[in-house]
Amino acid sequence: MDLSQAKHAFITGGASGIGLGIADALAKRGVPVTIVDVDAETVKAVVAARNGKLRGQVLDVRDREAWVKVKAEAEAALGPVDVLVLNAGIGPEGEELVDANPEAFERLMAVNVGGIFNGIQAFGRDMRERRRGHIVITGSMTGLAAARVPRIGTYTASKFAGVALGDVLRGEMAAYDVVVSTLCPGQVTSNLGRNTMKMGNRTRELDYKPDPAKTPATRKAGMDPAEVGEITARGIERDQAYIITHPEGWSDIESRTAALKAAFEAAS
């Protein structure tokens, strides 16, 4: 998509972290942006700090009725949305699957997977009818290689689902000139832990640390969300199917792909 022609971007989870990084990158390119987030105070503070460059609304992505209202208000203010970024998410509790809390699992799936589905339902038909738009779904590198990080099985499952939704939607929408990209970031400095607790799930620091031999010295503690935003904006401009932030993560994906290849060869 030529972002110089984009009329309105709508970003969930847009008040912090990756969502805000994408919002800033798009606003810098002249795209009018609506950010939505469940945290009303943060939305208000971010909009004030950006001096009118962003407009904000409060949305719990699990609430389908609220999606209808928020969409109507956003489009009344800035016109039809032609860049939709489904980014809202919460993180893992850090338990092995057999010890995972069922209520926490259901809450995580409702936000990370249900939130994407609700966004597609809210905006997808309009984009299809107008034959215009670009949808970005935030997955994760863990949605491409399940065993990459220990004790985040529920989170990984949600991110695999996000990648699957992106793959299917890209194929379905191609005939209507709507492009779908799946963003698969690695470790990013964000408020994921804080946001997870605000949604009612607990969280704890994981044992996993990136392999220093594979991680550039400039991002030992995680990539800056602003950098993720720029990478995402370029991915939208290039109509990429997958937007990758951490190329060093390929070794994990390659290992999984090799195992699958070996299994198919053994079955032949």
Buried (B, 14 or more C-beta within 10 A) or exposed (E): BEBEEBEBBBBBBBBBBBBBBBBBBBBBBEBBBBBBBBBEEBBEBBBEEBEEBBBBBBBBBBBEEBBEEBBEEBBEEBEBBBBBBBBBBBBBBBBEEEEBBEEBBEBBBBBBBBBBBBBBEBBBEBBBEEEBBBBBBBBBBBBBBBEBBEBBBBBBBBBBBBBBBBBEBBEBBEEBEBBBBBBBBBBBBBBBBBBBEEBEBEBEEEEEEBEEEEBEEEBEEBBBBBBBBBBBBEBBBEEBBBBBBBEBBBEBBEEBEEEEEEEEEEEE
